[in-house]
Amino acid sequence: MSKKIVVITGSPRAKGNSNTIAAAFMSGAIAAGNEVEVFDTTKAKLGGFMGTDCKEDKERLDKLLGWADVMVLVSPLYWKGFSAQIKLAIDGFVQYLSPNGRERLSVKEIALIATGKSPDGFSFYPMVEEYKHIVEMLGLENKFTLLCPCLAGEGDVEKRPILLETAVKYGMEI
C-alpha cells in the first residue's frame, strides 16, 4: 500500500550529506509508489513558539503533517543534537500533544536520518534520545533510525555508498 511521506530536512547545505542521503531515501520511496513531500526547514520561516510572522510556513507544515502517514526527520548532527532549523519545526510539535491537536496529526510512523562528522555513534546519543521522546510523546511507530557518522565534508556520503544504498532500501521498504 502506498504511503504519504513528509521528509522534514534541516541542513543549511543544499548539497550536503544530509540532503544527499534524504534524496536517496526519497528516490527509493517514490520508486516503491509512495507520495513524497519535502519541508525544508532552512528555507522556511518558523520563528519561535510565538512567531506571528511565520504563519504561512507553519500552516504549510501543519497541513503536511495532517496529510502524511509517515514523517522522516533528516538532520546533521550539531553539538550532539538536531540542527537549529529543524529544531524549530520539532518545537512546533507541541501543538499535537493535546487531544484536539492529535486529531490534526495524521502521521502514524516516523523515522530519523542523521549525519555527522563524529567517527563514532556515541555522539549521536543525545539526538537519538530526543528522537525517542518525540516518538513516545506523539505516540508514533519508529520505522527506522539511520545514523551516518564519519561525514566531515560536503560530498563525503558519496564515498560511502552503503549509506546511500541503505537509504534507498529504507525508502523502498517504508
N, CA and C atoms as an extended XYZ file, in Angstrom:
522
Properties=species:S:1:pos:R:3:atomname:S:1:resname:S:1:resid:I:1 pbc="F F F"
N         0.844       -1.173        0.000 N   MET     1
C         0.000        0.000        0.000 CA  MET     1
C         0.895        1.244        0.000 C   MET     1
N         0.608        2.168       -0.876 N   SER     2
C         1.436        3.371       -0.928 CA  SER     2
C         1.136        4.271        0.260 C   SER     2
N         2.158        5.011        0.642 N   LYS     3
C         2.049        5.912        1.787 CA  LYS     3
C         2.334        7.333        1.363 C   LYS     3
N         1.873        8.245        2.187 N   LYS     4
C         2.167        9.669        2.020 CA  LYS     4
C         3.258       10.001        3.032 C   LYS     4
N         4.383       10.486        2.520 N   ILE     5
C         5.558       10.711        3.353 CA  ILE     5
C         5.960       12.179        3.303 C   ILE     5
N         6.163       12.775        4.469 N   VAL     6
C         6.732       14.113        4.536 CA  VAL     6
C         8.149       13.965        5.088 C   VAL     6
N         9.100       14.488        4.336 N   VAL     7
C        10.504       14.480        4.730 CA  VAL     7
C        10.840       15.897        5.193 C   VAL     7
N        11.170       16.018        6.467 N   ILE     8
C        11.494       17.318        7.051 CA  ILE     8
C        13.012       17.404        7.162 C   ILE     8
N        13.606       18.295        6.368 N   THR     9
C        15.056       18.414        6.332 CA  THR     9
C        15.521       19.622        7.124 C   THR     9
N        16.764       19.528        7.628 N   GLY    10
C        17.282       20.609        8.460 CA  GLY    10
C        18.725       20.976        8.198 C   GLY    10
N        19.215       20.713        6.991 N   SER    11
C        20.604       21.061        6.693 CA  SER    11
C        20.691       22.334        5.864 C   SER    11
N        21.497       23.298        6.305 N   PRO    12
C        21.653       24.524        5.539 CA  PRO    12
C        22.481       24.354        4.268 C   PRO    12
N        23.175       23.225        4.119 N   ARG    13
C        23.963       22.987        2.906 CA  ARG    13
C        23.107       22.217        1.898 C   ARG    13
N        22.714       22.899        0.828 N   ALA    14
C        21.821       22.306       -0.178 CA  ALA    14
C        22.377       21.006       -0.750 C   ALA    14
N        23.684       20.921       -0.931 N   LYS    15
C        24.296       19.715       -1.493 CA  LYS    15
C        25.102       18.968       -0.434 C   LYS    15
N        24.714       19.149        0.806 N   GLY    16
C        25.409       18.497        1.907 CA  GLY    16
C        25.027       17.036        2.043 C   GLY    16
N        25.678       16.371        2.964 N   ASN    17
C        25.473       14.934        3.175 CA  ASN    17
C        24.044       14.596        3.592 C   ASN    17
N        23.451       15.414        4.459 N   SER    18
C        22.085       15.143        4.926 CA  SER    18
C        21.094       15.193        3.773 C   SER    18
N        21.193       16.238        2.947 N   ASN    19
C        20.260       16.367        1.827 CA  ASN    19
C        20.503       15.302        0.761 C   ASN    19
N        21.761       14.884        0.589 N   THR    20
C        22.071       13.825       -0.377 CA  THR    20
C        21.455       12.504        0.062 C   THR    20
N        21.581       12.187        1.326 N   ILE    21
C        21.018       10.929        1.819 CA  ILE    21
C        19.494       10.996        1.874 C   ILE    21
N        18.946       12.187        2.125 N   ALA    22
C        17.488       12.359        2.079 CA  ALA    22
C        16.984       12.100        0.662 C   ALA    22
N        17.705       12.599       -0.330 N   ALA    23
C        17.322       12.379       -1.730 CA  ALA    23
C        17.369       10.895       -2.083 C   ALA    23
N        18.354       10.171       -1.555 N   ALA    24
C        18.437        8.730       -1.793 CA  ALA    24
C        17.226        8.024       -1.190 C   ALA    24
N        16.878        8.381        0.049 N   PHE    25
C        15.698        7.799        0.682 CA  PHE    25
C        14.451        8.073       -0.154 C   PHE    25
N        14.290        9.333       -0.577 N   MET    26
C        13.097        9.716       -1.339 CA  MET    26
C        13.024        8.980       -2.679 C   MET    26
N        14.170        8.756       -3.316 N   SER    27
C        14.152        8.032       -4.595 CA  SER    27
C        13.634        6.614       -4.395 C   SER    27
N        14.031        5.972       -3.314 N   GLY    28
C        13.521        4.638       -3.014 CA  GLY    28
C        12.042        4.655       -2.691 C   GLY    28
N        11.614        5.635       -1.907 N   ALA    29
C        10.199        5.741       -1.534 CA  ALA    29
C         9.321        5.979       -2.755 C   ALA    29
N         9.762        6.848       -3.650 N   ILE    30
C         8.996        7.138       -4.863 CA  ILE    30
C         8.976        5.932       -5.788 C   ILE    30
N        10.123        5.242       -5.912 N   ALA    31
C        10.193        4.041       -6.750 CA  ALA    31
C         9.228        2.958       -6.260 C   ALA    31
N         8.973        2.945       -4.969 N   ALA    32
C         8.052        1.961       -4.387 CA  ALA    32
C         6.594        2.398       -4.500 C   ALA    32
N         6.335        3.563       -5.100 N   GLY    33
C         4.961        4.014       -5.323 CA  GLY    33
C         4.392        4.927       -4.264 C   GLY    33
N         5.245        5.445       -3.386 N   ASN    34
C         4.789        6.360       -2.339 CA  ASN    34
C         4.776        7.800       -2.837 C   ASN    34
N         3.953        8.627       -2.192 N   GLU    35
C         3.946       10.066       -2.454 CA  GLU    35
C         4.869       10.716       -1.434 C   GLU    35
N         5.738       11.614       -1.905 N   VAL    36
C         6.703       12.254       -1.018 CA  VAL    36
C         6.640       13.766       -1.172 C   VAL    36
N         6.590       14.452       -0.047 N   GLU    37
C         6.670       15.909        0.002 CA  GLU    37
C         7.832       16.271        0.922 C   GLU    37
N         8.547       17.335        0.579 N   VAL    38
C         9.672       17.793        1.385 CA  VAL    38
C         9.311       19.117        2.050 C   VAL    38
N         9.667       19.232        3.307 N   PHE    39
C         9.566       20.509        4.012 CA  PHE    39
C        10.979       20.848        4.458 C   PHE    39
N        11.592       21.823        3.794 N   ASP    40
C        12.959       22.239        4.082 CA  ASP    40
C        12.925       23.351        5.128 C   ASP    40
N        13.303       23.012        6.345 N   THR    41
C        13.233       23.984        7.436 CA  THR    41
C        14.221       25.129        7.259 C   THR    41
N        15.245       24.936        6.425 N   THR    42
C        16.229       26.002        6.233 CA  THR    42
C        15.696       27.106        5.328 C   THR    42
N        14.640       26.820        4.592 N   LYS    43
C        14.038       27.827        3.714 CA  LYS    43
C        12.719       28.351        4.280 C   LYS    43
N        12.287       27.788        5.384 N   ALA    44
C        11.010       28.168        5.983 CA  ALA    44
C        11.221       29.198        7.087 C   ALA    44
N        10.222       30.033        7.257 N   LYS    45
C        10.196       30.948        8.401 CA  LYS    45
C         9.318       30.282        9.457 C   LYS    45
N         9.951       29.787       10.493 N   LEU    46
C         9.190       29.128       11.551 CA  LEU    46
C         9.222       29.927       12.845 C   LEU    46
N        10.245       30.725       13.046 N   GLY    47
C        10.329       31.542       14.245 CA  GLY    47
C        10.247       30.714       15.509 C   GLY    47
N        10.080       31.371       16.597 N   GLY    48
C         9.915       30.683       17.866 CA  GLY    48
C         8.472       30.286       18.093 C   GLY    48
N         8.164       29.895       19.280 N   PHE    49
C         6.833       29.419       19.640 CA  PHE    49
C         5.752       30.439       19.305 C   PHE    49
N         6.034       31.705       19.531 N   MET    50
C         5.025       32.746       19.319 CA  MET    50
C         5.241       33.526       18.018 C   MET    50
N         6.094       33.002       17.127 N   GLY    51
C         6.403       33.714       15.886 CA  GLY    51
C         5.168       33.982       15.039 C   GLY    51
N         4.687       35.200       15.058 N   THR    52
C         3.459       35.544       14.327 CA  THR    52
C         3.729       35.848       12.863 C   THR    52
N         4.974       36.204       12.517 N   ASP    53
C         5.296       36.495       11.126 CA  ASP    53
C         5.608       35.221       10.337 C   ASP    53
N         5.412       34.091       10.947 N   CYS    54
C         5.773       32.809       10.356 CA  CYS    54
C         4.541       31.974        9.999 C   CYS    54
N         3.394       32.590        9.994 N   LYS    55
C         2.124       31.875        9.857 CA  LYS    55
C         2.064       30.991        8.611 C   LYS    55
N         2.503       31.506        7.477 N   GLU    56
C         2.375       30.772        6.217 CA  GLU    56
C         3.141       29.441        6.240 C   GLU    56
N         4.405       29.473        6.665 N   ASP    57
C         5.200       28.248        6.692 CA  ASP    57
C         4.734       27.289        7.787 C   ASP    57
N         4.318       27.828        8.931 N   LYS    58
C         3.791       26.969        9.996 CA  LYS    58
C         2.511       26.269        9.534 C   LYS    58
N         1.666       26.983        8.828 N   GLU    59
C         0.433       26.377        8.303 CA  GLU    59
C         0.746       25.318        7.250 C   GLU    59
N         1.759       25.577        6.412 N   ARG    60
C         2.149       24.583        5.399 CA  ARG    60
C         2.639       23.304        6.073 C   ARG    60
N         3.472       23.425        7.102 N   LEU    61
C         3.959       22.246        7.818 CA  LEU    61
C         2.796       21.526        8.494 C   LEU    61
N         1.907       22.267        9.121 N   ASP    62
C         0.741       21.671        9.777 CA  ASP    62
C        -0.115       20.909        8.761 C   ASP    62
N        -0.281       21.490        7.586 N   LYS    63
C        -1.061       20.842        6.528 CA  LYS    63
C        -0.385       19.541        6.079 C   LYS    63
N         0.938       19.568        5.930 N   LEU    64
C         1.671       18.364        5.532 CA  LEU    64
C         1.567       17.273        6.596 C   LEU    64
N         1.628       17.667        7.867 N   LEU    65
C         1.528       16.686        8.948 CA  LEU    65
C         0.101       16.168        9.110 C   LEU    65
N        -0.872       16.885        8.585 N   GLY    66
C        -2.251       16.413        8.552 CA  GLY    66
C        -2.535       15.547        7.339 C   GLY    66
N        -1.618       15.558        6.375 N   TRP    67
C        -1.744       14.788        5.133 CA  TRP    67
C        -0.965       13.480        5.195 C   TRP    67
N         0.215       13.510        5.784 N   ALA    68
C         1.170       12.400        5.719 CA  ALA    68
C         0.824       11.239        6.651 C   ALA    68
N         1.239       10.052        6.211 N   ASP    69
C         1.189        8.848        7.044 CA  ASP    69
C         2.509        8.667        7.795 C   ASP    69
N         3.587        9.156        7.158 N   VAL    70
C         4.945        8.953        7.671 CA  VAL    70
C         5.680       10.288        7.682 C   VAL    70
N         6.432       10.523        8.758 N   MET    71
C         7.295       11.692        8.865 CA  MET    71
C         8.735       11.196        8.992 C   MET    71
N         9.633       11.761        8.177 N   VAL    72
C        11.049       11.427        8.250 CA  VAL    72
C        11.815       12.701        8.593 C   VAL    72
N        12.518       12.673        9.716 N   LEU    73
C        13.335       13.802       10.139 CA  LEU    73
C        14.760       13.569        9.644 C   LEU    73
N        15.321       14.545        8.936 N   VAL    74
C        16.677       14.431        8.384 CA  VAL    74
C        17.481       15.631        8.855 C   VAL    74
N        18.544       15.362        9.633 N   SER    75
C        19.302       16.467       10.209 CA  SER    75
C        20.781       16.125       10.320 C   SER    75
N        21.616       17.133       10.119 N   PRO    76
C        23.016       16.954       10.500 CA  PRO    76
C        23.111       17.024       12.027 C   PRO    76
N        24.149       16.424       12.551 N   LEU    77
C        24.393       16.437       13.995 CA  LEU    77
C        25.153       17.713       14.352 C   LEU    77
N        24.529       18.589       15.148 N   TYR    78
C        25.165       19.821       15.615 CA  TYR    78
C        25.201       19.784       17.130 C   TYR    78
N        26.375       19.831       17.701 N   TRP    79
C        26.518       19.812       19.147 CA  TRP    79
C        25.718       18.667       19.761 C   TRP    79
N        25.780       17.519       19.125 N   LYS    80
C        25.135       16.276       19.570 CA  LYS    80
C        23.616       16.327       19.529 C   LYS    80
N        23.063       17.247       18.741 N   GLY    81
C        21.620       17.356       18.632 CA  GLY    81
C        21.184       17.721       17.221 C   GLY    81
N        19.900       17.985       17.083 N   PHE    82
C        19.327       18.404       15.811 CA  PHE    82
C        19.836       19.791       15.434 C   PHE    82
N        19.827       20.103       14.148 N   SER    83
C        20.179       21.458       13.714 CA  SER    83
C        19.131       22.437       14.249 C   SER    83
N        19.524       23.689       14.405 N   ALA    84
C        18.599       24.710       14.911 CA  ALA    84
C        17.382       24.852       14.010 C   ALA    84
N        17.589       24.711       12.703 N   GLN    85
C        16.490       24.891       11.756 CA  GLN    85
C        15.412       23.827       11.955 C   GLN    85
N        15.796       22.569       12.049 N   ILE    86
C        14.797       21.508       12.213 CA  ILE    86
C        14.225       21.522       13.631 C   ILE    86
N        15.028       22.002       14.575 N   LYS    87
C        14.557       22.080       15.971 CA  LYS    87
C        13.345       23.001       16.082 C   LYS    87
N        13.300       24.059       15.260 N   LEU    88
C        12.132       24.946       15.278 CA  LEU    88
C        10.869       24.192       14.862 C   LEU    88
N        10.990       23.311       13.877 N   ALA    89
C         9.833       22.504       13.462 CA  ALA    89
C         9.440       21.539       14.578 C   ALA    89
N        10.439       20.898       15.174 N   ILE    90
C        10.173       19.936       16.254 CA  ILE    90
C         9.493       20.636       17.429 C   ILE    90
N         9.955       21.827       17.775 N   ASP    91
C         9.328       22.568       18.878 CA  ASP    91
C         7.848       22.829       18.601 C   ASP    91
N         7.494       22.974       17.322 N   GLY    92
C         6.097       23.197       16.951 CA  GLY    92
C         5.212       21.974       17.125 C   GLY    92
N         5.827       20.796       17.317 N   PHE    93
C         5.039       19.573       17.502 CA  PHE    93
C         4.243       19.585       18.798 C   PHE    93
N         4.557       20.512       19.696 N   VAL    94
C         3.848       20.598       20.973 CA  VAL    94
C         2.338       20.745       20.749 C   VAL    94
N         1.948       21.352       19.643 N   GLN    95
C         0.517       21.533       19.361 CA  GLN    95
C        -0.216       20.201       19.166 C   GLN    95
N         0.512       19.120       18.907 N   TYR    96
C        -0.123       17.820       18.668 CA  TYR    96
C        -0.249       16.975       19.936 C   TYR    96
N         0.147       17.523       21.066 N   LEU    97
C         0.085       16.759       22.310 CA  LEU    97
C        -1.294       16.762       22.955 C   LEU    97
N        -2.109       17.758       22.648 N   SER    98
C        -3.465       17.788       23.198 CA  SER    98
C        -4.359       16.867       22.366 C   SER    98
N        -5.476       16.406       22.927 N   PRO    99
C        -6.383       15.538       22.151 CA  PRO    99
C        -6.836       16.186       20.837 C   PRO    99
N        -7.180       17.467       20.862 N   ASN   100
C        -7.596       18.149       19.636 CA  ASN   100
C        -6.446       18.244       18.638 C   ASN   100
N        -5.251       18.486       19.159 N   GLY   101
C        -4.080       18.577       18.303 CA  GLY   101
C        -3.743       17.247       17.665 C   GLY   101
N        -3.851       16.178       18.445 N   ARG   102
C        -3.526       14.840       17.931 CA  ARG   102
C        -4.448       14.452       16.779 C   ARG   102
N        -5.685       14.929       16.812 N   GLU   103
C        -6.636       14.641       15.736 CA  GLU   103
C        -6.203       15.266       14.419 C   GLU   103
N        -5.437       16.355       14.477 N   ARG   104
C        -4.964       17.026       13.257 CA  ARG   104
C        -3.715       16.372       12.682 C   ARG   104
N        -3.078       15.490       13.436 N   LEU   105
C        -1.851       14.826       13.014 CA  LEU   105
C        -2.193       13.459       12.433 C   LEU   105
N        -2.038       13.305       11.115 N   SER   106
C        -2.354       12.007       10.502 CA  SER   106
C        -1.155       11.069       10.501 C   SER   106
N         0.015       11.567       10.843 N   VAL   107
C         1.234       10.760       10.879 CA  VAL   107
C         1.092        9.644       11.912 C   VAL   107
N         1.449        8.441       11.490 N   LYS   108
C         1.424        7.279       12.392 CA  LYS   108
C         2.815        6.683       12.580 C   LYS   108
N         3.698        6.946       11.604 N   GLU   109
C         5.046        6.374       11.620 CA  GLU   109
C         6.072        7.492       11.453 C   GLU   109
N         7.257        7.246       12.004 N   ILE   110
C         8.315        8.253       11.970 CA  ILE   110
C         9.660        7.565       11.782 C   ILE   110
N        10.613        8.276       11.200 N   ALA   111
C        11.965        7.759       11.024 CA  ALA   111
C        12.954        8.903       11.193 C   ALA   111
N        14.195        8.539       11.479 N   LEU   112
C        15.262        9.515       11.663 CA  LEU   112
C        16.446        9.163       10.781 C   LEU   112
N        16.946       10.165       10.052 N   ILE   113
C        18.203       10.058        9.324 CA  ILE   113
C        19.085       11.181        9.851 C   ILE   113
N        20.258       10.815       10.374 N   ALA   114
C        21.161       11.814       10.938 CA  ALA   114
C        22.570       11.598       10.390 C   ALA   114
N        23.212       12.702       10.041 N   THR   115
C        24.577       12.647        9.540 CA  THR   115
C        25.467       13.477       10.447 C   THR   115
N        26.740       13.083       10.525 N   GLY   116
C        27.659       13.854       11.346 CA  GLY   116
C        29.097       13.508       11.075 C   GLY   116
N        29.968       14.390       11.464 N   LYS   117
C        31.388       14.152       11.219 CA  LYS   117
C        32.008       13.276       12.298 C   LYS   117
N        31.350       13.124       13.406 N   SER   118
C        31.852       12.302       14.500 CA  SER   118
C        32.168       10.888       14.008 C   SER   118
N        33.308       10.333       14.433 N   PRO   119
C        33.676        8.992       13.975 CA  PRO   119
C        32.974        7.856       14.710 C   PRO   119
N        32.178        8.180       15.702 N   ASP   120
C        31.510        7.114       16.456 CA  ASP   120
C        30.026        7.406       16.614 C   ASP   120
N        29.274        6.385       16.908 N   GLY   121
C        27.839        6.529       17.110 CA  GLY   121
C        27.469        7.161       18.433 C   GLY   121
N        28.415        7.204       19.381 N   PHE   122
C        28.116        7.745       20.704 CA  PHE   122
C        27.726        9.222       20.654 C   PHE   122
N        28.295        9.960       19.734 N   SER   123
C        27.976       11.387       19.637 CA  SER   123
C        26.524       11.622       19.241 C   SER   123
N        25.895       10.627       18.618 N   PHE   124
C        24.504       10.749       18.199 CA  PHE   124
C        23.525       10.468       19.346 C   PHE   124
N        24.034        9.965       20.464 N   TYR   125
C        23.174        9.523       21.563 CA  TYR   125
C        22.165       10.584       22.020 C   TYR   125
N        22.580       11.840       22.293 N   PRO   126
C        21.582       12.829       22.725 CA  PRO   126
C        20.486       13.083       21.682 C   PRO   126
N        20.854       13.115       20.397 N   MET   127
C        19.854       13.308       19.346 CA  MET   127
C        18.882       12.131       19.301 C   MET   127
N        19.423       10.933       19.400 N   VAL   128
C        18.573        9.736       19.366 CA  VAL   128
C        17.635        9.713       20.564 C   VAL   128
N        18.119       10.122       21.719 N   GLU   129
C        17.259       10.174       22.903 CA  GLU   129
C        16.126       11.190       22.707 C   GLU   129
N        16.445       12.354       22.139 N   GLU   130
C        15.399       13.344       21.860 CA  GLU   130
C        14.390       12.773       20.860 C   GLU   130
N        14.898       12.093       19.851 N   TYR   131
C        14.024       11.457       18.855 CA  TYR   131
C        13.089       10.440       19.518 C   TYR   131
N        13.632        9.639       20.430 N   LYS   132
C        12.799        8.651       21.145 CA  LYS   132
C        11.676        9.344       21.917 C   LYS   132
N        11.965       10.506       22.480 N   HIS   133
C        10.931       11.263       23.195 CA  HIS   133
C         9.851       11.752       22.230 C   HIS   133
N        10.255       12.184       21.046 N   ILE   134
C         9.280       12.611       20.036 CA  ILE   134
C         8.370       11.437       19.685 C   ILE   134
N         8.976       10.281       19.434 N   VAL   135
C         8.218        9.072       19.093 CA  VAL   135
C         7.209        8.747       20.190 C   VAL   135
N         7.693        8.745       21.414 N   GLU   136
C         6.845        8.390       22.554 CA  GLU   136
C         5.740        9.415       22.797 C   GLU   136
N         6.112       10.683       22.818 N   MET   137
C         5.130       11.717       23.155 CA  MET   137
C         4.035       11.845       22.101 C   MET   137
N         4.394       11.635       20.837 N   LEU   138
C         3.386       11.729       19.778 CA  LEU   138
C         2.703       10.389       19.514 C   LEU   138
N         3.157        9.333       20.171 N   GLY   139
C         2.542        8.015       20.002 CA  GLY   139
C         2.728        7.446       18.611 C   GLY   139
N         3.927        7.601       18.059 N   LEU   140
C         4.207        7.145       16.704 CA  LEU   140
C         4.998        5.848       16.715 C   LEU   140
N         4.976        5.160       15.589 N   GLU   141
C         5.767        3.943       15.419 CA  GLU   141
C         7.094        4.316       14.770 C   GLU   141
N         8.195        3.938       15.403 N   ASN   142
C         9.524        4.181       14.832 CA  ASN   142
C         9.782        3.170       13.717 C   ASN   142
N         9.938        3.655       12.489 N   LYS   143
C        10.204        2.774       11.349 CA  LYS   143
C        11.682        2.429       11.237 C   LYS   143
N        12.553        3.413       11.395 N   PHE   144
C        13.993        3.155       11.361 CA  PHE   144
C        14.745        4.377       11.860 C   PHE   144
N        15.990        4.136       12.251 N   THR   145
C        16.929        5.191       12.595 CA  THR   145
C        18.207        4.900       11.823 C   THR   145
N        18.588        5.809       10.945 N   LEU   146
C        19.797        5.652       10.139 CA  LEU   146
C        20.789        6.715       10.570 C   LEU   146
N        21.844        6.276       11.275 N   LEU   147
C        22.891        7.181       11.731 CA  LEU   147
C        24.086        7.051       10.802 C   LEU   147
N        24.604        8.184       10.358 N   CYS   148
C        25.660        8.208        9.353 CA  CYS   148
C        26.863        9.001        9.871 C   CYS   148
N        27.780        8.337       10.616 N   PRO   149
C        28.957        9.032       11.138 CA  PRO   149
C        30.055        9.161       10.077 C   PRO   149
N        31.124        9.845       10.431 N   CYS   150
C        32.329        9.998        9.609 CA  CYS   150
C        32.087       10.765        8.318 C   CYS   150
N        31.156       11.700        8.318 N   LEU   151
C        30.875       12.512        7.136 CA  LEU   151
C        31.277       13.952        7.441 C   LEU   151
N        32.574       14.234        7.326 N   ALA   152
C        33.107       15.527        7.736 CA  ALA   152
C        32.908       16.621        6.700 C   ALA   152
N        33.022       16.291        5.427 N   GLY   153
C        32.944       17.322        4.409 CA  GLY   153
C        31.815       17.087        3.431 C   GLY   153
N        31.436       18.150        2.736 N   GLU   154
C        30.388       18.048        1.731 CA  GLU   154
C        30.783       16.994        0.696 C   GLU   154
N        29.888       16.071        0.421 N   GLY   155
C        30.136       15.019       -0.555 CA  GLY   155
C        30.737       13.742        0.019 C   GLY   155
N        31.052       13.735        1.313 N   ASP   156
C        31.636       12.531        1.912 CA  ASP   156
C        30.714       11.325        1.824 C   ASP   156
N        29.408       11.552        1.834 N   VAL   157
C        28.465       10.436        1.768 CA  VAL   157
C        28.610        9.686        0.439 C   VAL   157
N        29.055       10.380       -0.596 N   GLU   158
C        29.266        9.736       -1.897 CA  GLU   158
C        30.369        8.681       -1.812 C   GLU   158
N        31.293        8.844       -0.870 N   LYS   159
C        32.401        7.905       -0.683 CA  LYS   159
C        31.983        6.692        0.148 C   LYS   159
N        30.752        6.737        0.662 N   ARG   160
C        30.243        5.629        1.487 CA  ARG   160
C        28.935        5.134        0.881 C   ARG   160
N        29.015        4.468       -0.272 N   PRO   161
C        27.803        4.062       -0.992 CA  PRO   161
C        26.851        3.191       -0.182 C   PRO   161
N        27.357        2.493        0.827 N   ILE   162
C        26.477        1.650        1.646 CA  ILE   162
C        25.418        2.498        2.341 C   ILE   162
N        25.769        3.726        2.718 N   LEU   163
C        24.795        4.609        3.370 CA  LEU   163
C        23.697        5.010        2.393 C   LEU   163
N        24.075        5.349        1.174 N   LEU   164
C        23.078        5.725        0.157 CA  LEU   164
C        22.214        4.526       -0.210 C   LEU   164
N        22.835        3.363       -0.352 N   GLU   165
C        22.084        2.141       -0.669 CA  GLU   165
C        21.095        1.815        0.452 C   GLU   165
N        21.534        1.988        1.687 N   THR   166
C        20.650        1.726        2.830 CA  THR   166
C        19.480        2.709        2.835 C   THR   166
N        19.740        3.967        2.535 N   ALA   167
C        18.668        4.967        2.495 CA  ALA   167
C        17.651        4.631        1.405 C   ALA   167
N        18.127        4.233        0.231 N   VAL   168
C        17.219        3.834       -0.857 CA  VAL   168
C        16.394        2.624       -0.412 C   VAL   168
N        17.060        1.648        0.187 N   LYS   169
C        16.370        0.427        0.669 CA  LYS   169
C        15.279        0.784        1.688 C   LYS   169
N        15.605        1.642        2.646 N   TYR   170
C        14.612        2.047        3.634 CA  TYR   170
C        13.444        2.773        2.976 C   TYR   170
N        13.739        3.575        1.964 N   GLY   171
C        12.684        4.257        1.231 CA  GLY   171
C        11.761        3.273        0.536 C   GLY   171
N        12.340        2.244       -0.043 N   MET   172
C        11.537        1.241       -0.751 CA  MET   172
C        10.705        0.390        0.213 C   MET   172
N        11.212        0.221        1.437 N   GLU   173
C        10.537       -0.646        2.412 CA  GLU   173
C         9.535        0.082        3.297 C   GLU   173
N         9.558        1.381        3.268 N   ILE   174
C         8.702        2.137        4.208 CA  ILE   174
C         7.260        1.861        3.919 C   ILE   174
